[in-house]
Amino acid sequence: MIILKSSDELLAMRRAGLVVARAHELVREMVRPGVTTLQIDQAVEEFLRKENAIPAFKGYHGYPATICASVNEVVVHGIPSSDVVLEEGSIIGVDIGAFVDGFCGDSAWTYPVGEVSEEVKTLLKVGEEALYSGIAQAVVGNRLSDISYAVQQYAESFGFSVVRDFVGHGIGRKMHEDPPVPNFGPPGRGPRLKAGMTLAIEPMINAGGYEVEVLEDNWTAVTRDGSWSVHFEHTVAITDDGPQVLTSLQE
């Protein structure tokens, strides 16, 4: 069941989204060679709790950390560790979710570590732009798969692939609500988009093939061919005035 949010509920979700956005600003400042993913995780948890926010991921189905920290060929759900030290030229996808006053904000971003190659810069740029291509379709009257189609078409036009095994999702009082939001597929399918719907739109774009596999920890998902992957996500509200990004610093 898709839950439509009232204007007051959207304001509450915006408050949660703003905390997540500010947490990402902290991450952006921390990402540099020599930093461990565990250090980033600890800093984000400290920040969230100072903001009276509850980390959404920690304890979710047994997940042990506050953030997901996915380096290079890790697609999603990388577990922070003191053994994972960021290196110059790498990339790290950081996924952050937090509850504030009973509502969830969820956003992921992939950051370069120091100076990266031109190929990696292109992958990062296309991943981010694929996200915004999807968001642009999150308008009243469209179908859900119009978002999916826009993401896939944009990413594949640059020769990259879109992960099929993981998708975006509805979001609100729960981190994962209906409907699932794939990043691939034909347009014009699925539920009609209505004002008050809130979606976590999150393309995962691989430099190589789209196939992934999950490691023995049952969390860490990597590209099967070892190619690098980027992950970009915003929580978005569908309104009569167009899509509103709830996890942005900008109004």
C-alpha positions in Angstrom: 0.0 0.0 0.0 1.3 3.4 -1.0 1.0 5.9 1.8 0.3 9.6 0.8 1.8 12.2 3.2 0.0 15.3 4.4 1.7 18.7 4.2 2.6 18.4 7.9 4.1 15.0 7.4 6.1 16.3 4.4 7.5 19.1 6.7 8.5 16.4 9.2 10.2 14.4 6.5 12.0 17.5 5.3 13.4 17.9 8.9 14.7 14.4 8.7 16.1 14.9 5.2 17.9 18.1 6.3 19.7 16.2 9.1 20.8 13.6 6.6 22.0 16.3 4.1 24.1 17.9 6.9 25.5 14.5 7.8 26.6 14.2 4.1 28.4 17.5 4.4 30.3 16.1 7.3 31.2 13.0 5.2 32.3 15.3 2.3 34.8 17.0 4.6 36.1 13.8 6.0 36.7 11.8 2.8 40.4 11.9 2.0 43.3 9.4 1.8 44.2 7.7 5.1 40.8 7.9 6.7 39.0 4.6 7.5 35.4 3.9 6.8 34.9 3.2 10.5 36.1 6.7 11.4 33.4 8.1 9.0 30.8 5.8 10.5 31.6 6.9 14.0 31.6 10.6 13.1 28.2 10.3 11.4 26.6 8.4 14.3 27.9 11.1 16.8 26.5 13.8 14.6 23.1 12.2 14.2 22.7 11.5 17.9 23.7 15.1 18.7 20.8 16.1 16.3 18.4 13.8 18.2 18.2 11.6 15.2 18.1 7.8 15.3 20.4 6.0 12.8 18.0 4.1 10.5 20.4 1.4 9.4 22.0 0.4 12.7 20.3 -2.9 13.8 18.1 -3.1 10.7 18.0 -6.8 10.0 21.1 -7.0 12.1 23.2 -4.5 10.2 26.0 -3.5 12.5 26.7 0.2 11.6 25.3 3.6 11.1 26.3 4.1 7.5 26.9 1.9 4.5 30.4 2.6 3.1 31.0 1.1 -0.3 34.4 1.5 -1.9 35.2 1.1 -5.6 33.7 -2.2 -6.8 31.4 -2.4 -3.8 27.9 -1.4 -5.1 26.0 -1.0 -1.8 25.9 -2.1 1.8 29.6 -2.1 2.5 30.2 -2.4 6.3 32.5 0.2 7.8 35.7 -1.1 9.1 39.0 0.0 10.6 40.7 -2.2 8.0 39.3 -0.3 5.1 41.5 2.7 4.6 40.7 5.2 1.8 43.3 5.5 -0.9 44.0 8.3 -3.4 42.1 7.8 -6.6 39.4 5.6 -5.1 35.7 6.3 -4.7 33.4 5.7 -1.7 29.6 5.5 -1.7 28.1 6.6 1.6 24.5 5.8 2.4 22.9 7.5 5.4 19.4 7.1 6.8 18.0 8.7 9.9 14.7 9.0 11.8 13.7 12.4 13.2 10.4 12.7 15.0 9.2 9.4 13.6 10.0 10.0 9.9 12.9 8.8 7.8 15.3 10.6 5.5 17.6 8.5 3.3 20.3 9.6 0.9 23.5 8.2 -0.6 26.3 9.9 -2.4 29.6 8.7 -4.0 32.7 10.8 -3.3 36.1 10.8 -5.0 39.1 10.2 -2.7 41.6 12.8 -3.7 42.3 13.1 -7.4 40.6 10.5 -9.5 41.0 9.5 -13.2 39.0 11.1 -16.0 37.1 7.8 -16.4 36.0 7.8 -12.8 35.0 11.5 -13.0 32.7 10.6 -15.9 31.2 7.7 -13.9 30.6 10.0 -10.9 29.0 12.7 -13.1 26.8 10.3 -15.0 25.7 8.6 -11.8 24.6 11.9 -10.3 23.0 13.1 -13.5 21.1 9.8 -13.8 19.6 10.4 -10.3 18.4 13.9 -11.4 17.0 12.5 -14.7 14.9 10.2 -12.6 13.8 12.9 -10.2 12.7 15.1 -13.1 10.1 12.4 -13.9 8.7 12.4 -10.4 5.7 14.5 -11.3 2.0 14.2 -10.7 0.4 12.1 -13.5 3.5 10.2 -14.6 3.8 6.5 -14.1 6.4 5.1 -11.6 8.4 3.4 -14.3 8.9 6.8 -16.1 11.5 7.4 -13.3 13.0 4.0 -13.9 13.2 4.4 -17.7 14.8 7.9 -17.4 17.6 6.6 -15.1 18.4 3.6 -17.3 18.4 5.5 -20.6 20.7 8.2 -19.3 23.2 5.8 -17.7 23.3 3.4 -20.7 23.7 6.3 -23.2 27.2 6.6 -21.7 28.0 2.9 -21.9 27.4 2.2 -18.2 25.0 -0.3 -16.7 22.2 -0.1 -14.1 22.1 -2.6 -11.2 18.9 -4.7 -11.3 19.2 -6.5 -8.0 18.7 -3.5 -5.8 16.0 -0.8 -6.2 14.7 2.4 -4.6 11.7 2.5 -2.4 8.9 4.4 -0.9 9.8 6.0 2.4 8.1 7.7 5.4 7.4 6.5 8.9 9.3 3.4 7.7 12.6 3.4 5.9 11.2 1.0 3.2 7.6 1.4 2.1 5.7 0.7 -1.1 6.3 1.1 -4.0 9.7 -0.4 -5.0 11.4 2.0 -7.4 13.5 0.1 -10.0 16.2 2.0 -12.0 15.4 0.2 -15.2 12.5 -0.9 -17.4 10.1 0.5 -20.0 8.2 3.8 -19.4 4.5 4.1 -18.7 4.1 1.2 -16.2 3.3 1.0 -12.6 1.2 3.2 -10.3 0.2 6.7 -11.3 2.3 9.3 -9.4 0.2 11.4 -7.0 1.0 14.4 -4.7 2.0 13.2 -1.3 4.0 10.2 -2.5 7.5 10.1 -1.1 10.2 8.0 -2.8 13.9 7.2 -2.3 15.2 7.3 -5.8 18.7 5.6 -5.9 20.5 4.7 -9.1 23.4 2.3 -8.7 25.5 2.6 -11.9 28.3 0.2 -12.8 31.2 1.0 -15.2 31.0 -2.6 -16.4 28.2 -5.2 -16.4 25.1 -4.8 -14.2 25.5 -8.2 -12.4 26.3 -8.2 -8.7 27.0 -10.7 -6.0 26.8 -10.6 -2.2 29.8 -11.5 -0.1 29.8 -14.0 2.8 29.0 -11.3 5.3 25.5 -11.3 3.7 25.6 -7.6 3.2 28.4 -6.4 1.0 27.3 -6.3 -2.7 30.0 -6.1 -5.3 30.1 -6.0 -9.1 30.6 -9.5 -10.5 33.2 -8.3 -13.0 35.1 -6.1 -10.5 34.2 -2.8 -12.3 33.6 0.2 -10.1 30.2 1.3 -9.1 28.5 4.6 -8.0 25.4 5.1 -5.9 23.4 8.3 -5.7 20.1 8.7 -3.7 17.7 11.4 -2.6 14.4 11.2 -0.8 11.9 13.0 -3.0 8.3 14.2 -2.4 5.9 14.4 -5.3 4.0 17.6 -5.1 1.6 19.6 -7.3 4.5 22.0 -7.8 6.9 19.3 -9.0 9.4 17.1 -7.2 10.8 18.3 -3.9 14.2 16.9 -2.9 13.9 16.4 0.9 17.5 15.4 1.5 19.1 18.5 -0.1 20.6 21.4 1.8 18.9 23.7 -0.7 15.3 24.7 -0.3 
